[in-house]
């Protein structure tokens, strides 16, 4: 059995707290009926610092907080099991994929690894969300799109549900994840030298 490192445990706990706080704060920043997932940044950085398992945990914690914060209320009213599965899967898989890609690419180049992970996290998060929408909620989403005046469900999904949120998440992840990771690494290096 692998010994648990106290520093890693503490770091993952801090990043879990960041996920909770940022998700609740992010609930106040809305585009349409959905809030921005500011928590993807600590998921990327946490996965880079502490590994694939930490990334999956942070993504799972993100999913739990989404369910508790009321952000998924519109979907819970339609299909409770489908909502729970979609929300928990999208967060967990985003964190898992992020950690795995970072680990694989860091051997080539750290900047490539964190940049790719920063892009992949919102891609997986949004992709699994869209898959869940197609499997569990398509008739409901079609009705929402018609009520909002969109000509078809595809336009509504792209421009009403995920478009702005996705672009915001990718942009902020690409800019902030590498910077935050670099600052933490510099702090760790400085601490080790003392």
N, C-alpha and C positions, 0 to 999 in steps of 0.2 A: 504494500500500500504506500502511495506517495505521501510524504509529509507535507502538510499545508503550511505555507509560508505566511507568517503573521503580517508581513508588509503587503503581500498580495491580497490577503483577506481584508485588511484595512482599506487598501486602495479600491477594491471592488465594492466595499460597503460605501465608501465616499461617492463613487460613481453611481451607485444605486440611488443614493440620496439625491444626487444631481438629476438623475432621470425623473424621480418623483417630483421634485421642485419645478424643474423645467417643463414637465408635462402639465402640471397644474397652472403654471404661469402662462404657458403656451395656449391654454384653453381660452384665454382672453383675447388672443390675436386670431382673428377669423378672416377667411376668404370664403364668402358664401356661407354655407352651413357647416363647414369643417374648419378645425383649427390647424395651425401649423405645428408640425412635429419638430420642435426645437431639440428634443431629446436624442435625435440621431447623432449629434456631435459627440456627446459623452459615450454613446454606444461605440462609435468608431474609435475614439481615443482609448476607451477602456479595453476594447478588443485588441487594439495594437499593443497596449501596455501589458495586459494580463492574459491574453490568449483567447482561443476559440470558445472555450467553456464560459469565460467571463463575458464574451460578446453575446453568447446565447442567453446567459442569465440576464444581462442588462436589457436585451430585447424582450425577454419574457416579462421582466419587471415593467417595462414600457407598456406592454400589452395589458397587464393587470391594472396599471394606473389609468389607461385609456378607458377600460371598462368601469372603473370606480369613479372617474371624473365626470361621467355623463356624456363624453364625446361620442359614444356609440349608442346613445339613447334612441335615435331614430331607427337604427338597425335592430336594436334589441326589441323594439315594439313590433317588428315584423317577424323575426326568427331568432330566438334566443340561442339555441345551439349553434346555428350558422354564424351568428355574430361572435360568440365566444371563440369558436374555432378559428375564424378569420382573423380576429384581432390578436389572439395569442400566437397564431402561426406567423403572421406577418412580422411581428416584432422579433420573435425568437429566430426565425429564418434570416431576417436582416442582420441580426447580431452574429449568428453562426457563420453566414457567408462572408461577412466583413472580416471576422477573425481569421477564417480560413484563407481568404485571398491575401490579407496582410501577411500572414505567416508564410505563404508560398512565395510572394513577391519580395519580401524583405531581404531574401537571400540575393536577389538581383540588385535592388536599389530601394532604399528606405523611402525616398520621396515618391517613387513610382508606387510603392506598396500603399502608402497612406493616401495618395491621390486616388488610386483605383478603389480602395476601400471606401473613401469618402463619396465616390460616385455610386458604388455598388449598393451601399446601405439604403439610400432612398429608392433606388431602382427596385431592389427586392421588396422593400416595404410597400411601395406603391403597386408593384406587380402582383404580389400576393393579395393585396386589397382588391385589385381589379378582378383577379381570379375568384375570390370570395363573392364579389358582387355578381359576377356572371353565374356562379353556381347557385347561390342562395337568394339573390335579391333582384334579378333582372326584371321581372314584371313590376316590382315596386319602383325601381329606378327609372324604368320606362315611363311610368305614371308621373314621377317627379319631374322628369325632363319635359313631358308634355305640358304639365302645369306651369313650368317655368318658361314655356314658349320656345323650347329648342326644337328644331325640325326633326331630329332623330335622336335615339338614345346614345349613339356614338359621340355626337357633338356635345350632348349633356355630360357624358362621362369625362371627355377631354377638357371641356371648357368650364363646366359647372362643378364637377366633383374633384378632379385631381390636377388639372393643368397648372393653375397658379401655385397651389401648395407644393407640387412636385418641383417646379422650377425654383421656388424659394428654398426648398430643402436642399436641392443639389447645389445651388449657388453658395449657400451658407456653409454647407459641409465642405465643399472644395476650398473655400477661403479659410475657414476657421479650424477645421480638424488638423491640417498640417502645422499650422501656427501653434495651436495649443499643445499638440504632441511634442513639437520642437522645444517649447518653453519648459515642459515637464522634464524632458530628457536633459536639457541644460541644467535644470535645478538638481536633478539626480546626479549628474556628473560633478557639479559643484560641491554637492554634499559628500560625495565619495572622496573627493580630493581633500576634504577637511579632516 
